[in-house]
């Protein structure tokens, strides 16, 4: 497979010795506010009225935990759900489903499946608009938060106090910007999209800090070369294109490069905002453990083949995706890491969330949680 992308394999050494312990009389976080895409959307996409991909509102989505589809792109809970549970908070309600008298002081979810870090006009200009799931980009989600803010607090003093005990998750976001370029076959352009995506994310972080955010968790990208979608779309007959886990080296190298650029940008934002704690969530490292040794981590049916799909080497078929005619879900999704070709199973999301909350995949570490992720 001849894909010409500069491979920069990032090797990080993080030295954040502090372990932040909560006050014994109060919870570590009083609220969580989440921004992102389908990795953390708990229902906004469905509520937005988008009808291009309604299948996530039907079984088998949601079958494991909720026993019905909720708008989550998985068989059950997502990382954001496990993080909320770990800190004794309820599942975050999707912003677009809020009711007039609903209590929102424990947090809100602004993430939308298909969302991008860059605004839709970028993709329209690039001729990629047909791939967009939604126009509700990161900047739109920030506007939603600003619109909701007066319902959360009024004076600057009240807001500073409230947000000082809140956790803001900014991402994962940016993965779809990369995916859409890949969908179109613009592989050689992937690296060019990294600077504007990283800039959009850091700009959002700075805006949230200006609004009062004091602790922000910013995830990087996954090892996308292990995704059933990428493995299917860019399948190669050359064994040298694959690593020992069966993942595409080129795309994992690109994801590592992207994560390195994001980390460098986050360090700049930290220096400009010493009043805030900006944490990096290493999705790549946390997930790479089960890609390297799936059986050891409970994924006895592997980490590359999708649980729900329409056949093929990785059980991913664009003409029979999960939820469509011709697709079928596996009997036990907990033995699979991949759910539908694009997204992970509840079991895999639980595993990554444990690595974030319990360590060592959040740098610096999150505050100690009162509950363990079971």
Buried (B, 14 or more C-beta within 10 A) or exposed (E): BEBEBEBEEBEEEEEEEEEEEBEEEEBBBBBBBBBBBBBBBBBBBBBBEBEEBEBBBEEBBBBBBBEEBBBBBBBBBBBBBBBBBBBBBEBBBBBBBBEEEEEBEBBBBBBBBBBBBBBBEBBEEBEBBEBBBBBBBBBBBBEBBEEBBEEBBEEEEEBEEBBBBBBBBBBBBBBBBBBBBBBBEBBEEBBEBBEBBBEBBBBBBBBBBEBBBBBBBBBBBBBBBBBBBBBBBBBBEEEEBBBEBBBBBBBBBBBBBBBBBBBEBBEEBBEEBEEBBBBBBBBBBBBBBBBBEBEEBBBEBBBBBBBBBBBBEBBBBBEBBBBBEEBBBBEEBBBBBBBBBBBBBBBBBBBBBBBBBBEEBBBBBBBBBEEEBE
